[in-house]
Amino acid sequence: MTDFRALLATLRRPRLLIRAAHCGLVDYKRDRHLRRLACGSISPERVVPRLLAEEERLEETRRTGEAGYCVARHIEVLIALMAEVRLLPRPPNAV
């Protein structure tokens, strides 16, 4: 099983993106936000890999400077990713 908490902790993104996502966590509503992100209302174990893939795609778009990059979408995905990782069960050896 992948340790998504460790993976999320190692992401290197611009500080402003991360700070914006942390601020948005307060208003995160799982049903509404996941529906908007087209993931549906499914378990965190299934939605986190999808969100990670979408975030990686957005990061690549940001880095290459493509015109289709949407910073609001990137922040929205980061918020959902951070919130969903918090819902995952902790590994047995975690403190």
FITI-533053 format. One record per atom (N, C-alpha, C, O): z, y, x negated; atom name; residue number from 1. Coordinates in steps of 0.001 Angstrom, whole numbers. Atoms other than C-alpha are relative to their C-alpha. Example, Ala and Ser with C-alpha at 12.3 -4.5 7.8 and 13.67 -1.06 7.14 Angstrom:
2
{{0,-1190,-890},"N",1}
{{7800,-4500,-12300},"CA",1}
{{0,1200,-900},"C",1}
{{665,1181,-1936},"O",1}
{{-60,-1190,820},"N",2}
{{7140,-1060,-13670},"CA",2}
{{730,1090,770},"C",2}
{{899,2198,261},"O",2}
//
This chain:
95
{{0,-1184,-833},"N",1}
{{0,0,0},"CA",1}
{{0,1243,-875},"C",1}
{{746,1329,-1850},"O",1}
{{116,-1226,771},"N",2}
{{-944,3415,-1295},"CA",2}
{{1199,903,266},"C",2}
{{1630,1051,1409},"O",2}
{{-1091,-955,-158},"N",3}
{{1880,5873,-1927},"CA",3}
{{-616,1381,203},"C",3}
{{-907,2091,-759},"O",3}
{{658,-1256,-324},"N",4}
{{414,8878,-139},"CA",4}
{{845,1203,-379},"C",4}
{{305,2277,-647},"O",4}
{{-859,-1116,409},"N",5}
{{3435,11036,-953},"CA",5}
{{-272,363,-1458},"C",5}
{{-394,1539,-1800},"O",5}
{{270,-252,1415},"N",6}
{{2799,10644,-4671},"CA",6}
{{-1402,578,-180},"C",6}
{{-1612,1480,-992},"O",6}
{{1365,-499,70},"N",7}
{{-913,11199,-4165},"CA",7}
{{-69,1463,419},"C",7}
{{-743,2262,-231},"O",7}
{{-20,-1377,-474},"N",8}
{{-277,14390,-2205},"CA",8}
{{686,910,-1018},"C",8}
{{266,2051,-1215},"O",8}
{{-728,-786,992},"N",9}
{{2179,15590,-4853},"CA",9}
{{-850,290,-1238},"C",9}
{{-607,1273,-1938},"O",9}
{{832,-209,1188},"N",10}
{{-486,15250,-7551},"CA",10}
{{-1257,824,275},"C",10}
{{-2006,1137,-650},"O",10}
{{1165,-833,-307},"N",11}
{{-3145,17262,-5695},"CA",11}
{{139,1352,-697},"C",11}
{{1206,1964,-667},"O",11}
{{10,-1304,653},"N",12}
{{-4069,20369,-7653},"CA",12}
{{-960,893,760},"C",12}
{{-2180,770,649},"O",12}
{{781,-920,-807},"N",13}
{{-5225,23090,-5308},"CA",13}
{{495,1410,-273},"C",13}
{{1605,1588,-775},"O",13}
{{-459,-1379,199},"N",14}
{{-5078,26886,-5456},"CA",14}
{{1318,264,728},"C",14}
{{1520,-182,1857},"O",14}
{{-1334,-268,-522},"N",15}
{{-1563,28130,-4856},"CA",15}
{{-54,643,1387},"C",15}
{{772,332,2245},"O",15}
{{105,-678,-1291},"N",16}
{{-2670,30328,-1956},"CA",16}
{{-302,-980,1131},"C",16}
{{236,-840,2229},"O",16}
{{288,1026,-1005},"N",17}
{{-4118,27327,-77},"CA",17}
{{1263,-786,355},"C",17}
{{1551,-1016,1530},"O",17}
{{-1210,790,-209},"N",18}
{{-910,25349,-520},"CA",18}
{{1064,814,724},"C",18}
{{1727,304,1627},"O",18}
{{-993,-848,-663},"N",19}
{{1315,28262,482},"CA",19}
{{-364,226,1459},"C",19}
{{508,193,2328},"O",19}
{{444,-187,-1384},"N",20}
{{-766,28903,3602},"CA",20}
{{267,-1258,815},"C",20}
{{707,-1178,1961},"O",20}
{{-242,1259,-705},"N",21}
{{-524,25227,4531},"CA",21}
{{1491,-195,267},"C",21}
{{1871,-626,1356},"O",21}
{{-1448,130,-205},"N",22}
{{3261,25214,4026},"CA",22}
{{466,912,1134},"C",22}
{{1306,515,1942},"O",22}
{{-365,-922,-1084},"N",23}
{{3559,28254,6309},"CA",23}
{{-440,-558,1346},"C",23}
{{265,-392,2342},"O",23}
{{529,541,-1240},"N",24}
{{1447,26503,8939},"CA",24}
{{714,-1234,502},"C",24}
{{569,-1594,1670},"O",24}
{{-723,1210,-404},"N",25}
{{3651,23401,8996},"CA",25}
{{960,271,1154},"C",25}
{{1206,-606,1982},"O",25}
{{-968,-363,-1042},"N",26}
{{6109,25228,11244},"CA",26}
{{-622,-138,1388},"C",26}
{{51,-550,2333},"O",26}
{{677,0,-1303},"N",27}
{{3547,25428,14058},"CA",27}
{{-827,-1258,260},"C",27}
{{-1560,-1313,1247},"O",27}
{{813,1205,-154},"N",28}
{{2009,21966,13616},"CA",28}
{{408,-774,1245},"C",28}
{{1570,-1144,1412},"O",28}
{{-182,817,-1199},"N",29}
{{1636,20139,16918},"CA",29}
{{-962,-1176,-124},"C",29}
{{-2177,-1013,-14},"O",29}
{{798,1182,332},"N",30}
{{421,16621,16238},"CA",30}
{{-1131,-271,978},"C",30}
{{-2280,-416,559},"O",30}
{{1036,325,-990},"N",31}
{{-1452,15953,19486},"CA",31}
{{-1141,1009,-12},"C",31}
{{-2312,632,-31},"O",31}
{{1018,-1048,-40},"N",32}
{{-3270,19271,19525},"CA",32}
{{-811,65,-1292},"C",32}
{{-2039,150,-1249},"O",32}
{{706,-172,1269},"N",33}
{{-4123,19471,15836},"CA",33}
{{-863,-1204,-367},"C",33}
{{-1981,-1040,-855},"O",33}
{{803,1179,325},"N",34}
{{-5281,15889,15375},"CA",34}
{{-1221,-101,899},"C",34}
{{-2286,-538,462},"O",34}
{{1157,13,-909},"N",35}
{{-7507,16175,18426},"CA",35}
{{-1073,973,-510},"C",35}
{{-2263,661,-489},"O",35}
{{938,-992,512},"N",36}
{{-9086,19313,16948},"CA",36}
{{-662,-479,-1308},"C",36}
{{-1805,-124,-1595},"O",36}
{{557,516,1249},"N",37}
{{-9601,17535,13629},"CA",37}
{{-806,-1273,219},"C",37}
{{-1268,-1892,-740},"O",37}
{{816,1158,-397},"N",38}
{{-11393,14715,15499},"CA",38}
{{559,-1318,-518},"C",38}
{{-192,-2268,-735},"O",38}
{{-623,1247,435},"N",39}
{{-8915,12088,14348},"CA",39}
{{639,-742,1160},"C",39}
{{934,-1932,1050},"O",39}
{{-668,629,-1124},"N",40}
{{-7395,11398,17723},"CA",40}
{{1483,-135,-257},"C",40}
{{1975,263,-1314},"O",40}
{{-1429,196,133},"N",41}
{{-3784,10520,18273},"CA",41}
{{259,-1436,-442},"C",41}
{{445,-2328,386},"O",41}
{{-193,1338,547},"N",42}
{{-3322,7536,15991},"CA",42}
{{1155,19,-984},"C",42}
{{1716,1078,-1266},"O",42}
{{-1137,102,906},"N",43}
{{-678,6313,13588},"CA",43}
{{-262,753,-1301},"C",43}
{{-1402,860,-1753},"O",43}
{{139,-691,1279},"N",44}
{{-5,8279,10413},"CA",44}
{{-637,-874,-1086},"C",44}
{{-1356,-376,-1951},"O",44}
{{560,901,1009},"N",45}
{{-929,5193,8374},"CA",45}
{{-1526,-17,42},"C",45}
{{-2176,-219,-984},"O",45}
{{1452,13,-139},"N",46}
{{-4475,5372,9731},"CA",46}
{{-613,1385,-160},"C",46}
{{-1746,1507,-625},"O",46}
{{575,-1339,28},"N",47}
{{-4936,9134,9918},"CA",47}
{{67,632,-1400},"C",47}
{{-810,1420,-1754},"O",47}
{{-138,-616,1329},"N",48}
{{-3716,10054,6396},"CA",48}
{{-1214,-284,-893},"C",48}
{{-1708,651,-1523},"O",48}
{{1195,202,835},"N",49}
{{-6627,8343,4579},"CA",49}
{{-1211,815,486},"C",49}
{{-2000,1303,-323},"O",49}
{{1107,-811,-538},"N",50}
{{-9081,10108,6913},"CA",50}
{{162,1470,-380},"C",50}
{{-796,2136,-771},"O",50}
{{-259,-1392,365},"N",51}
{{-7431,13458,6290},"CA",51}
{{-201,227,-1493},"C",51}
{{-723,1265,-1899},"O",51}
{{214,-116,1442},"N",52}
{{-7436,12838,2539},"CA",52}
{{-1489,68,-337},"C",52}
{{-1903,865,-1178},"O",52}
{{1444,-11,242},"N",53}
{{-11162,12090,2611},"CA",53}
{{-605,1336,417},"C",53}
{{-1447,1889,-291},"O",53}
{{507,-1303,-465},"N",54}
{{-11850,15243,4632},"CA",54}
{{430,1118,-935},"C",54}
{{-354,2021,-1227},"O",54}
{{-489,-1027,921},"N",55}
{{-9689,17333,2305},"CA",55}
{{-763,-47,-1314},"C",55}
{{-1091,1001,-1870},"O",55}
{{769,130,1241},"N",56}
{{-11506,15975,-752},"CA",56}
{{-1409,561,172},"C",56}
{{-1945,1194,-737},"O",56}
{{1330,-548,-286},"N",57}
{{-14842,16850,877},"CA",57}
{{46,1532,33},"C",57}
{{-833,2198,-513},"O",57}
{{-150,-1453,-65},"N",58}
{{-13623,20379,1614},"CA",58}
{{248,600,-1385},"C",58}
{{-274,1665,-1714},"O",58}
{{-275,-487,1357},"N",59}
{{-12304,20775,-1925},"CA",59}
{{-1275,19,-836},"C",59}
{{-1511,966,-1586},"O",59}
{{1276,35,729},"N",60}
{{-15662,19738,-3368},"CA",60}
{{-910,1142,456},"C",60}
{{-1570,1783,-362},"O",60}
{{804,-1098,-550},"N",61}
{{-17406,22222,-1071},"CA",61}
{{508,1339,-532},"C",61}
{{-284,2215,-878},"O",61}
{{-589,-1241,521},"N",62}
{{-14988,24957,-2186},"CA",62}
{{-357,199,-1470},"C",62}
{{-761,1287,-1881},"O",62}
{{255,-104,1442},"N",63}
{{-15446,24193,-5884},"CA",63}
{{-1461,304,-338},"C",63}
{{-1748,1006,-1308},"O",63}
{{1417,-230,271},"N",64}
{{-19234,24196,-5690},"CA",64}
{{-494,1328,566},"C",64}
{{-1615,1750,283},"O",64}
{{363,-1305,-532},"N",65}
{{-19249,27489,-3787},"CA",65}
{{-1032,-42,1111},"C",65}
{{-1759,928,1328},"O",65}
{{970,123,-1086},"N",66}
{{-21314,26208,-891},"CA",66}
{{327,976,1120},"C",66}
{{1494,1267,1385},"O",66}
{{-164,-977,-1076},"N",67}
{{-21856,28658,1951},"CA",67}
{{706,-592,1215},"C",67}
{{1309,149,1991},"O",67}
{{-607,645,-1158},"N",68}
{{-20601,26124,4502},"CA",68}
{{1505,-192,-101},"C",68}
{{2122,-724,822},"O",68}
{{-1437,184,177},"N",69}
{{-17063,26172,3121},"CA",69}
{{775,884,976},"C",69}
{{479,2068,1135},"O",69}
{{-846,-730,-955},"N",70}
{{-14442,27183,5702},"CA",70}
{{1453,-125,-459},"C",70}
{{2054,-1195,-364},"O",70}
{{-1371,20,503},"N",71}
{{-11068,28130,4249},"CA",71}
{{990,-319,1119},"C",71}
{{1985,-1002,878},"O",71}
{{-899,293,-1117},"N",72}
{{-9432,27997,7700},"CA",72}
{{47,-1499,286},"C",72}
{{1116,-2052,547},"O",72}
{{57,1454,-219},"N",73}
{{-10584,24399,8155},"CA",73}
{{754,-729,-1108},"C",73}
{{1470,-1696,-847},"O",73}
{{-666,623,1137},"N",74}
{{-9327,23513,4670},"CA",74}
{{1519,94,182},"C",74}
{{2232,-885,-38},"O",74}
{{-1432,-183,-215},"N",75}
{{-5888,24956,5464},"CA",75}
{{479,-887,1153},"C",75}
{{1542,-1502,1071},"O",75}
{{-345,829,-1153},"N",76}
{{-5847,23182,8829},"CA",76}
{{137,-1479,-396},"C",76}
{{1060,-2163,46},"O",76}
{{-54,1389,457},"N",77}
{{-6572,19838,7152},"CA",77}
{{1201,-213,-910},"C",77}
{{1869,-1243,-814},"O",77}
{{-1168,118,879},"N",78}
{{-3918,20456,4485},"CA",78}
{{1299,-24,806},"C",78}
{{2209,-794,496},"O",78}
{{-1192,-8,-854},"N",79}
{{-1340,21280,7175},"CA",79}
{{184,-1377,631},"C",79}
{{1270,-1954,570},"O",79}
{{-77,1308,-650},"N",80}
{{-2137,18075,9058},"CA",80}
{{362,-1088,-1010},"C",80}
{{1171,-1967,-714},"O",80}
{{-270,992,1037},"N",81}
{{-2091,16053,5843},"CA",81}
{{1472,27,-412},"C",81}
{{2117,-1017,-501},"O",81}
{{-1416,-124,385},"N",82}
{{1317,17392,4798},"CA",82}
{{922,-506,1114},"C",82}
{{1894,-1212,849},"O",82}
{{-838,408,-1132},"N",83}
{{2768,16839,8267},"CA",83}
{{-59,-1505,226},"C",83}
{{968,-2136,475},"O",83}
{{155,1433,-252},"N",84}
{{1370,13328,8663},"CA",84}
{{643,-840,-1099},"C",84}
{{1193,-1904,-814},"O",84}
{{-643,732,1098},"N",85}
{{2597,12203,5245},"CA",85}
{{1507,-47,228},"C",85}
{{2155,-1038,-108},"O",85}
{{-1433,-10,-298},"N",86}
{{6094,13223,6338},"CA",86}
{{377,-1048,1043},"C",86}
{{1522,-1499,1082},"O",86}
{{-270,988,-1056},"N",87}
{{5792,10799,9279},"CA",87}
{{-102,-1443,-490},"C",87}
{{324,-2368,201},"O",87}
{{149,1354,539},"N",88}
{{4983,7815,7075},"CA",88}
{{1360,-593,-343},"C",88}
{{2258,128,-778},"O",88}
{{-1257,634,415},"N",89}
{{7758,5286,6509},"CA",89}
{{139,53,-1521},"C",89}
{{-842,-67,-2253},"O",89}
{{-248,-30,1441},"N",90}
{{9339,5543,3106},"CA",90}
{{-114,-1400,-582},"C",90}
{{313,-2372,41},"O",90}
{{44,1309,657},"N",91}
{{8602,2727,660},"CA",91}
{{1437,-495,-234},"C",91}
{{2345,316,-416},"O",91}
{{-1358,555,147},"N",92}
{{11607,353,282},"CA",92}
{{709,423,-1277},"C",92}
{{1934,538,-1284},"O",92}
{{-631,-350,1269},"N",93}
{{12221,1357,-3327},"CA",93}
{{186,1496,-171},"C",93}
{{670,1930,-1215},"O",93}
{{-152,-1455,92},"N",94}
{{12188,5117,-2593},"CA",94}
{{1446,399,278},"C",94}
{{2152,-241,1056},"O",94}
{{-1380,-500,-194},"N",95}
{{15419,7070,-2769},"CA",95}
{{-31,1163,945},"C",95}
{{1014,1738,1251},"O",95}
//
